Amino acid sequence: MSITTRTCLVVTCTRCGQVDPDEGYETLHADTIDQLRDWLTDWEWSGPDTPEFCPGCVADLACERDGHLWRDWQPGVTSTGLRFRFRSCERCHAGEREPAPAPPPPPVAPDGTGEPTS
């Protein structure tokens, strides 16, 4: 058996300290700078020649600068039956949740009594 010392390049996000938190990697090891640049380009880091931020942090910073890209509100119900609505950002996956708006009142007859007639 032989033991070999091997040098590799390790890149981590300047902001969060990880390679790509969405992928679950903590560090990325490459044998060459070209291999590392290829990986970073494929993963859409902020720039392959200056890999400062991972894609998740690039998205977070864009939303901090430009605001969120909110999807439409979606309805939800808790396990206890409380209604709410929620939405998420298309870019950074931030989320918001709030109580559902009250349902509109039932229709009333023109004279103010009973059911409306058709």
N, C-alpha and C positions, 0 to 999 in steps of 0.2 A: 504494500500500500504506500502511495506517495501523498504528500500534502503539498498543495499548490496555493500560493497566495494569489488572489485575483482582485483586480481593482475594477470597480464599476462606478457609474455615475448615478447619483440619486437626486431626483428633483422633487421638491415639495412646494405646495402653494404658499406664497409669501403671506397671504391673508389668513388662511385656515390651517396651514401646516400639513395638509394632506395632498395626495396626488389627485384624486377625484372622489370626494366623499359619496357621490351618488353610486359609484361602482364598488365602494367598500374597500378600496386599496388604501393602505397607509403610506407606502413608499413605492417608487418605481425604480427598478434597476435596469440599466442598459449597458451593453458592452462597448458601444461606440457613440460618439456625439451624433452621427448621422442617424443611427437607429433611434436615439432619443428624440431627435427633431421630427422624425417620421411619426412616432407615436404621439407626440404633442400636437402635431398638425392634424392627425386623424381625430384626436379628442377635442379639437377646437379650443385649445388654450388661447389666451389673449394674444400670443405671438410666439411662433416657434423659435425665434432667435433670442427672445427675452421672456422665457416662461415664468411670468410672475404670478399669475392667478389661474386657478382651475376654472372650468366652465361654470360651476355652481357659483363661485365668487364673482366671475364676470357678470353673470345674470343678476346677482344681488346688487352689485355696484351700479349696473345699468338702471335697475329699478329705483335705487336710492337717488340717482341723478335725474332720471326721466319720468319716474312714476311707474306704477304697476300696469300691466296689461290684463285687466280683469276679465275673466270669463263671465257668462251670464249667471245670475243667481239660480241656485238649484234648491228644491225643497228637501227638507229632512224631518225626521221624527225621532225623538229620544226614546229610550227603552221605557220611559214612564209616560209616553204619549204626548210630550210637549213638542209643538211644531216649531221649527226654525228654518232658516235658509242659510246657505253657505255659497261661497265662490272662492276660486283660486286664481292666482296669476299664471298666465301662460308662460312667462319667462322664468320667474324665480320660484314658483310653486308656493309662494306665501298664501295664506288663507285668511278668510274672514268668516265670522258666523254671527248671526243676530236673530232675535225672535222673529218669527214669521209675521208679516202684516196681518191685521185683523181681516177676516173675510168680509165681503160687502154685505150690507143689510139685505134682508129678503125684500123682493119687490112689494109695493103697496098699491092698492087700488087708487085710482084718481081721486076718489072721494075721501081717501084716508082710512077706509075701513076694509077689512077682509082681504081676500085674494084679488089680484088684478084680473080683469076679464080680457079675453083675447078677442 
